[in-house]
Amino acid sequence: MIYGLLIVLQVIVSILMVVTILLQNAKGGGLAGIAGGMTSTVFGGRTAANFLQKATSILAVIFLANCLLMAVLSGGEAQRASVTQQAVQQEGGVSPVPAGGEPAPVTTPDQPAGGGN
């Protein structure tokens, strides 16, 4: 339940962060010029830049804290087995890779299993 709320918060913060970053004036003008200078008329020239910089910083801190919180909440579900090993265990078959990590020797029809010379 809480994990789902954190994901929704993460999506909202991400969208707001993209918008605030794109509205800031860059050396090339950025997307702030597309809005018809709306940010400068609403907040004033210098005030808009300060507001957008502070908003971006606050959203970035919220984004980072939310990421860390979600990582801590999902940290107890760590699994050591690979996806392939889990699939083999569910099917009840024999894994092509033994537990030691080395693959079984490959034999050809004309060569004995021991690889005898």
N, C-alpha and C positions, 0 to 999 in steps of 0.2 A: 504494500500500500504506500508506504513512505518512499520507496524506491521509485515508484511510478510518478509520484509528485515531484521528486527531484529531477526526473527525466523531463517532465513538462517544464519545470523551472529552467532547466538547462537549454531547452529549445527556445524559450522566450528570451532568455538572456543572450543567447547566440544571435537571434534575429535583431534584437535591440543594439547589440554591439556592432553588427555589420552596418546597420543604419547610421549609427553615430560616427563610425569610422569613415563611411562614404560621404557624410555631410561636411566633414572637416575640409578646410581649404588646404590644398597641397600646393607645391610649387607650380604645378600645371593647372591649378584651379579646382581640380576634383569634381565631384558631382554636386557640390554646393552651388555651382553656377547654373545647373539645370533647374534647380528649384526657383530660379528667377530672383536670387538674392533674398529669398524669404527668411533665411536664418539671420541675415544681417538686419533686416527690417524688424523682425520680431524681437530679437535680443539686443540689437545694437551691434556695431562693428566689432569691437574688441570683446564685448561681453559674450558674444556667440562663440568665439574661439575658446574662451575660458570655460564656458559652460560645457561645450562638447568635449573638451579635454578632460574635465573632471568627470563627466558622465562616462566617458570611455574608461577612465581609470577605475571608477567604482564598479562598472560592469565587468571589467577584467578581473578584479578581486573576487567578485561574486562567482564568476565563471570558474576561477581556479579553486576556490573553496568548495564549490559544488562538485567539481571533479574529484577532489580529494575525499569528500564525504561519500560520494558514490563508490569510490574505490575501496574505502574502509568497510562500507556496508556489504560489498560483494566479495570482500577478501576471504571470508570463511568458506567460500565455495571453490577454492583452488583444487585442481585435480592434477595428479602427477602423470596419469596415463595419457597417452596420445589418443587422438580421435580414432586412429586405425585400430589400436589395441582395444578400445572400448567397443568398436563395432564387431571385432572378432569375438570378444567375450560375450556380447549379446547374442551372436549367432551360435555360439557354442563350438566354433571351429578351432582349428589349430592355426596359430599365428605363423606367418612366414618368417618372422624374426623371433628367435628364441629370447628368453629373458636376459641372457648375457649381452645382447645387443649385436652379436655377430650373425649374419645370415647363414643359413644352412648351405653346405657345399652343393654346387650345381653338378649334376651327373648327366652324362649323355648316354644314349642307349648302348654304344660300343665301349663305354668305359665303366669299370666296376665302381661301386659306391666308395670304396676305400681309396680310389685314385691310384691304385697300384701300378708301379712301373716295372 
